[in-house]
Amino acid sequence: MERICFYNSNQAWGGGEKWHFEVGLRLHKRGHHVIFFTNNKSVLKEKLKNTSIPVYAVQTSNLSFLNIIKRNKVKKILQHEKINSIILNLSSDVKLAGLAARSAGIKNIIYRRGLAKPIKNSFFNRYLFNQVITHVICNSHETKRTIFQNNPEMVPAHKVSIIYNGIDTTKIQMDSSEMPAKRDRDKIHIGNLGRLVEQKGQRHLIEMAALLTREGMKFHMFIGGIGPMESQLKNYAIELNVSDKITFTGFVSDVHSFMQNLDIFVLPSYWEGFGYVLVEAMVNALPVVAFDITSNPEIIDDMQTGFLCKAGDTNELMEQTQLLMNNPELRSTMGKAGRERVLSLFTLEKTVQETENLLASL
């Protein structure tokens, strides 16, 4: 039995929090001793209230590692819980909890990285990755390549593992041939789901809607999510005269139901550490269209489960989407192939098993 601490101080809910919660909960159910450190007001803490996992709240900022009282508090809890492995989320978590764990004599200090952005080649980071962190988990090969591009020697290759994000398929047990057929309607439903921020590129969806309208295509677009660009995107839809073609759904709590209402899923993000939402679309037998960026080629089998388009090219995004709109058989074939790919590579069970195997091997 492993004694594992998941340290995640992010207040919002995102891919990292989803990974920590789902993997931690399942390792707990497998008989491992699991504890969590969270932000006192985080969504993650609220979700953990419905479990029997011990949760400790420590407010963590980028400079919290300078607070000796906080470091000692974390250290004492880790020692009291007899933790032998700690998995860290944010860079601020690495600084505070990583240093506390090193001081506590924790054997495995693991940084789980889901953000495909380069790590600064600073003296302090070199110290953290050489003297504190003992292993790194990346959620894609692209994340691994990107984070160390400023200093490829920062971490030895044998100390870095690739563990893809996995999706819980227990609620969707039917095989591809049993997936429910999309209901008959006179319009194709195109969907997107994600935070309404510049990174996610939703403006391309609005521009695509204008192009499809000029082509006389019958469709309706559903853009799910919330974020600071909501008003700007809605105004852009009005400006391009397609506001009647687009529904901004707001926050989506039931992703499966959202996906089941669609015929095609489009993701125009400029970068992704790992596109969770692509996997969620594919497991629901949806063909996907996305830009050929970062980790997307690791998820999408181009021309088999969907299409990869030139980054930032709205016209190609529209053309590939239109091809799917005009070909129901292609939509069905790609959707089924995508679901099979997810069940082979991107299940939560596989993610948990690989994490468990890694911890056992360290």
C-alpha positions as CSV (number, residue, x, y, z in Angstrom):
1,M,0.0,0.0,0.0
2,E,1.3,3.4,-1.0
3,R,0.8,6.5,1.2
4,I,0.2,9.3,-1.2
5,C,-0.4,13.1,-0.9
6,F,-2.0,15.1,-3.7
7,Y,-1.1,18.8,-3.3
8,N,-3.3,21.0,-5.5
9,S,-3.9,24.6,-4.3
10,N,-5.7,25.9,-7.4
11,Q,-9.0,27.5,-6.5
12,A,-10.7,27.0,-9.9
13,W,-11.6,23.7,-11.5
14,G,-9.7,22.6,-14.5
15,G,-7.9,19.7,-16.1
16,G,-5.3,19.4,-13.4
17,E,-7.9,19.4,-10.6
18,K,-9.9,16.8,-12.5
19,W,-6.8,14.6,-12.8
20,H,-5.9,14.9,-9.1
21,F,-9.5,14.2,-8.0
22,E,-10.2,11.2,-10.2
23,V,-6.8,9.6,-9.8
24,G,-6.6,10.3,-6.1
25,L,-10.1,8.9,-5.5
26,R,-9.5,5.7,-7.4
27,L,-6.2,5.1,-5.7
28,H,-8.0,5.6,-2.4
29,K,-10.6,3.0,-3.5
30,R,-7.9,0.6,-4.4
31,G,-6.7,0.6,-0.8
32,H,-3.9,3.2,-0.8
33,H,-3.7,5.8,1.9
34,V,-4.5,9.1,0.2
35,I,-4.6,12.6,1.6
36,F,-5.1,16.0,-0.1
37,F,-3.9,19.5,0.4
38,T,-6.2,22.1,-1.3
39,N,-7.1,25.8,-1.3
40,N,-9.6,26.5,1.4
41,K,-12.2,27.9,-1.1
42,S,-11.5,25.5,-4.0
43,V,-13.9,23.5,-6.1
44,L,-11.6,20.5,-5.5
45,K,-12.1,20.8,-1.7
46,E,-15.9,20.9,-2.2
47,K,-15.8,17.7,-4.3
48,L,-13.6,15.9,-1.8
49,K,-16.2,16.6,1.0
50,N,-18.3,13.8,-0.5
51,T,-15.4,11.3,0.0
52,S,-13.7,9.8,3.1
53,I,-10.3,11.2,2.0
54,P,-8.6,13.5,4.6
55,V,-8.3,17.1,3.3
56,Y,-6.0,19.8,4.6
57,A,-6.4,23.4,3.6
58,V,-3.3,25.6,3.2
59,Q,-3.4,28.9,1.3
60,T,-0.6,28.7,-1.2
61,S,0.8,31.6,-3.2
62,N,3.9,32.0,-5.3
63,L,5.8,33.3,-2.3
64,S,4.4,31.0,0.4
65,F,7.6,29.0,0.4
66,L,9.2,31.9,2.2
67,N,6.8,31.4,5.1
68,I,8.6,29.0,7.5
69,I,5.5,28.5,9.6
70,K,3.5,27.2,6.5
71,R,6.4,25.0,5.4
72,N,6.6,23.5,8.9
73,K,2.9,23.0,9.0
74,V,2.9,21.0,5.7
75,K,6.0,19.1,6.8
76,K,4.5,18.0,10.1
77,I,1.3,16.8,8.4
78,L,3.2,14.8,5.8
79,Q,5.2,13.2,8.6
80,H,2.1,12.5,10.7
81,E,0.4,10.9,7.8
82,K,3.6,8.9,7.0
83,I,3.5,9.9,3.3
84,N,6.0,8.3,1.0
85,S,4.9,10.0,-2.3
86,I,3.6,13.5,-2.9
87,I,2.2,14.7,-6.3
88,L,2.3,18.4,-6.9
89,N,0.2,20.5,-9.2
90,L,1.2,24.2,-9.5
91,S,4.6,25.8,-9.6
92,S,3.7,27.4,-6.2
93,D,2.9,24.0,-4.9
94,V,6.3,22.8,-6.0
95,K,8.0,25.6,-4.1
96,L,6.1,25.3,-0.8
97,A,5.1,21.6,-0.6
98,G,8.2,20.4,-2.5
99,L,10.6,22.0,0.0
100,A,8.4,20.9,2.9
101,A,8.4,17.3,1.6
102,R,12.2,17.3,1.1
103,S,12.6,18.5,4.7
104,A,10.2,15.8,5.8
105,G,12.3,13.1,4.1
106,I,9.6,12.2,1.6
107,K,10.9,9.6,-0.9
108,N,9.0,10.5,-4.0
109,I,8.4,14.2,-4.8
110,I,6.6,14.3,-8.1
111,Y,5.6,17.2,-10.2
112,R,2.7,16.4,-12.4
113,R,2.8,18.9,-15.3
114,G,-0.2,19.5,-17.6
115,L,0.7,22.9,-19.0
116,A,2.6,22.9,-22.3
117,K,4.6,26.0,-21.6
118,P,8.4,26.2,-21.1
119,I,9.8,26.3,-17.6
120,K,12.2,29.2,-17.0
121,N,15.8,28.3,-16.8
122,S,16.3,30.1,-13.6
123,F,18.8,29.2,-10.8
124,F,15.9,28.5,-8.4
125,N,14.1,26.2,-10.9
126,R,17.3,24.3,-11.6
127,Y,17.7,23.8,-7.8
128,L,14.0,22.6,-7.5
129,F,14.3,20.1,-10.4
130,N,17.7,18.9,-9.4
131,Q,17.5,18.8,-5.6
132,V,13.8,18.7,-4.7
133,I,11.7,17.1,-7.4
134,T,12.5,13.4,-7.9
135,H,10.2,12.7,-10.8
136,V,8.0,14.5,-13.4
137,I,4.7,13.2,-14.9
138,C,3.7,14.9,-18.2
139,N,0.3,14.5,-19.8
140,S,1.6,14.3,-23.3
141,H,4.9,14.0,-25.3
142,E,4.3,17.6,-26.4
143,T,4.1,18.8,-22.8
144,K,7.4,17.0,-22.1
145,R,9.1,18.5,-25.2
146,T,7.8,22.0,-24.4
147,I,8.4,22.4,-20.7
148,F,12.1,21.6,-21.0
149,Q,13.0,23.4,-24.2
150,N,14.8,26.2,-22.3
151,N,17.0,23.6,-20.7
152,P,16.8,20.0,-22.0
153,E,19.2,18.9,-19.3
154,M,17.1,20.2,-16.4
155,V,15.7,16.7,-15.6
156,P,17.2,13.4,-16.8
157,A,15.0,11.5,-19.2
158,H,14.6,8.5,-17.0
159,K,12.9,10.8,-14.4
160,V,10.1,11.9,-16.7
161,S,7.1,9.7,-17.4
162,I,4.2,10.3,-19.9
163,I,0.8,9.4,-18.5
164,Y,-2.1,10.5,-20.7
165,N,-5.2,11.9,-19.1
166,G,-8.0,9.4,-19.0
167,I,-11.7,9.7,-19.2
168,D,-14.2,7.8,-17.0
169,T,-16.0,5.5,-19.4
170,T,-18.1,3.6,-16.7
171,K,-21.1,5.8,-17.5
172,I,-20.9,5.0,-21.2
173,Q,-20.6,1.2,-21.3
174,M,-22.0,0.4,-24.8
175,D,-19.6,-0.4,-27.6
176,S,-19.4,1.7,-30.8
177,S,-22.1,-0.2,-32.6
178,E,-24.5,0.5,-29.8
179,M,-24.0,4.3,-29.6
180,P,-27.3,6.1,-29.9
181,A,-28.0,7.6,-33.3
182,K,-28.2,11.3,-33.5
183,R,-31.8,12.3,-33.6
184,D,-33.3,13.4,-36.9
185,R,-33.3,17.2,-37.4
186,D,-33.0,19.6,-40.3
187,K,-29.8,21.3,-38.8
188,I,-26.4,19.9,-38.0
189,H,-25.3,20.6,-34.5
190,I,-21.7,21.8,-34.1
191,G,-20.3,22.1,-30.6
192,N,-17.3,23.5,-28.6
193,L,-16.6,23.3,-24.9
194,G,-14.0,25.2,-22.9
195,R,-13.1,28.3,-21.0
196,L,-13.9,31.5,-22.9
197,V,-10.4,32.8,-23.1
198,E,-8.0,33.8,-25.9
199,Q,-6.2,30.4,-25.8
200,K,-9.3,28.5,-26.8
201,G,-9.7,30.4,-30.1
202,Q,-13.5,30.6,-30.0
203,R,-13.5,33.6,-32.4
204,H,-12.7,31.1,-35.2
205,L,-16.0,29.4,-34.5
206,I,-17.9,32.6,-35.0
207,E,-16.0,33.3,-38.2
208,M,-16.7,29.8,-39.3
209,A,-20.4,30.3,-38.6
210,A,-20.4,33.3,-40.9
211,L,-18.6,31.3,-43.6
212,L,-21.0,28.4,-43.3
213,T,-24.0,30.7,-43.4
214,R,-22.7,32.2,-46.7
215,E,-22.4,28.6,-48.0
216,G,-26.1,28.1,-47.2
217,M,-25.4,25.4,-44.7
218,K,-28.1,24.5,-42.2
219,F,-26.6,24.3,-38.7
220,H,-26.6,25.5,-35.1
221,M,-23.6,26.0,-33.0
222,F,-23.3,25.5,-29.3
223,I,-20.4,27.1,-27.4
224,G,-20.2,25.8,-23.8
225,G,-18.2,27.4,-21.0
226,I,-17.7,30.6,-19.2
227,G,-14.8,33.1,-19.1
228,P,-13.7,36.7,-19.4
229,M,-14.2,36.8,-23.2
230,E,-17.9,35.9,-23.1
231,S,-19.2,39.5,-23.8
232,Q,-16.6,40.0,-26.5
233,L,-17.5,36.8,-28.3
234,K,-21.2,37.5,-28.1
235,N,-20.6,41.0,-29.6
236,Y,-18.5,39.4,-32.3
237,A,-21.3,37.1,-33.2
238,I,-23.7,40.1,-33.5
239,E,-21.1,42.0,-35.6
240,L,-20.8,39.0,-38.1
241,N,-24.6,38.7,-38.1
242,V,-24.6,35.1,-36.8
243,S,-25.9,35.5,-33.2
244,D,-29.1,33.6,-34.2
245,K,-26.8,30.6,-35.3
246,I,-25.0,30.4,-32.0
247,T,-26.1,29.5,-28.5
248,F,-23.7,30.3,-25.6
249,T,-24.7,27.7,-23.1
250,G,-22.7,28.9,-20.1
251,F,-21.2,26.5,-17.7
252,V,-21.8,22.8,-18.7
253,S,-22.2,20.4,-15.7
254,D,-23.2,17.4,-17.8
255,V,-20.6,17.0,-20.5
256,H,-22.0,13.7,-21.7
257,S,-25.5,15.1,-22.4
258,F,-23.9,18.2,-24.1
259,M,-21.9,15.9,-26.4
260,Q,-24.9,13.7,-27.2
261,N,-26.7,16.7,-28.6
262,L,-24.0,17.3,-31.2
263,D,-23.0,15.9,-34.6
264,I,-19.5,17.4,-34.8
265,F,-17.1,18.8,-32.3
266,V,-14.7,21.6,-33.2
267,L,-11.7,22.8,-31.0
268,P,-9.8,25.8,-32.4
269,S,-7.4,26.2,-29.4
270,Y,-4.0,27.7,-30.1
271,W,-2.4,25.3,-27.7
272,E,-3.3,22.5,-25.3
273,G,-1.4,20.5,-22.7
274,F,-3.8,17.7,-23.3
275,G,-7.2,18.3,-24.9
276,Y,-9.5,16.5,-22.3
277,V,-12.5,17.8,-24.2
278,L,-11.4,16.1,-27.4
279,V,-11.4,12.8,-25.7
280,E,-14.8,13.5,-24.2
281,A,-16.1,14.2,-27.6
282,M,-14.5,11.1,-29.2
283,V,-15.8,8.8,-26.5
284,N,-19.3,10.0,-27.4
285,A,-18.6,8.9,-31.0
286,L,-18.2,12.5,-32.4
287,P,-15.9,13.3,-35.3
288,V,-13.6,16.1,-34.2
289,V,-12.0,19.0,-36.1
290,A,-9.1,20.9,-34.5
291,F,-5.9,22.8,-35.2
292,D,-2.7,20.8,-35.7
293,I,-1.1,22.1,-32.6
294,T,0.8,20.8,-29.5
295,S,-0.7,17.6,-28.2
296,N,-3.7,17.4,-30.6
297,P,-2.0,15.0,-33.0
298,E,-1.4,12.6,-30.1
299,I,-5.2,12.5,-29.5
300,I,-6.6,12.8,-33.1
301,D,-5.7,10.3,-35.7
302,D,-5.9,12.6,-38.7
303,M,-8.4,11.6,-41.4
304,Q,-9.4,8.6,-39.3
305,T,-11.1,10.0,-36.2
306,G,-11.3,13.6,-37.4
307,F,-9.3,16.3,-39.1
308,L,-6.3,18.4,-38.1
309,C,-6.1,21.8,-39.7
310,K,-3.4,24.4,-40.1
311,A,-3.2,26.4,-36.9
312,G,-5.2,29.6,-37.1
313,D,-6.7,28.8,-40.5
314,T,-10.5,29.5,-40.2
315,N,-11.1,28.6,-43.8
316,E,-9.6,25.1,-43.5
317,L,-11.5,24.6,-40.2
318,M,-14.7,25.5,-42.0
319,E,-14.0,23.3,-45.0
320,Q,-13.3,20.2,-43.0
321,T,-16.3,20.8,-40.8
322,Q,-18.5,21.3,-44.0
323,L,-17.1,18.0,-45.4
324,L,-18.4,16.3,-42.3
325,M,-21.7,18.2,-42.4
326,N,-22.3,16.9,-45.9
327,N,-21.4,13.3,-45.3
328,P,-23.3,11.5,-42.5
329,E,-21.6,8.2,-43.2
330,L,-18.1,9.8,-42.7
331,R,-19.3,11.4,-39.5
332,S,-20.4,7.9,-38.3
333,T,-17.2,6.2,-39.4
334,M,-14.9,8.7,-37.8
335,G,-17.0,8.9,-34.6
336,K,-16.8,5.1,-34.1
337,A,-13.1,5.1,-34.8
338,G,-12.6,7.9,-32.3
339,R,-14.5,6.1,-29.6
340,E,-12.4,3.0,-30.2
341,R,-9.2,5.0,-30.0
342,V,-10.3,6.5,-26.6
343,L,-11.2,3.1,-25.2
344,S,-7.7,1.9,-26.3
345,L,-5.6,4.8,-25.1
346,F,-7.3,7.3,-23.0
347,T,-9.4,5.6,-20.2
348,L,-9.3,6.7,-16.6
349,E,-8.6,3.1,-15.6
350,K,-5.4,3.1,-17.8
351,T,-4.3,6.4,-16.3
352,V,-4.8,5.2,-12.7
353,Q,-3.0,1.9,-13.4
354,E,0.0,3.6,-15.0
355,T,0.1,6.0,-12.0
356,E,-0.1,3.2,-9.6
357,N,2.6,1.3,-11.5
358,L,4.9,4.3,-11.5
359,L,4.6,4.9,-7.7
360,A,5.3,1.2,-7.1
361,S,8.4,1.4,-9.2
362,L,10.0,4.4,-7.7
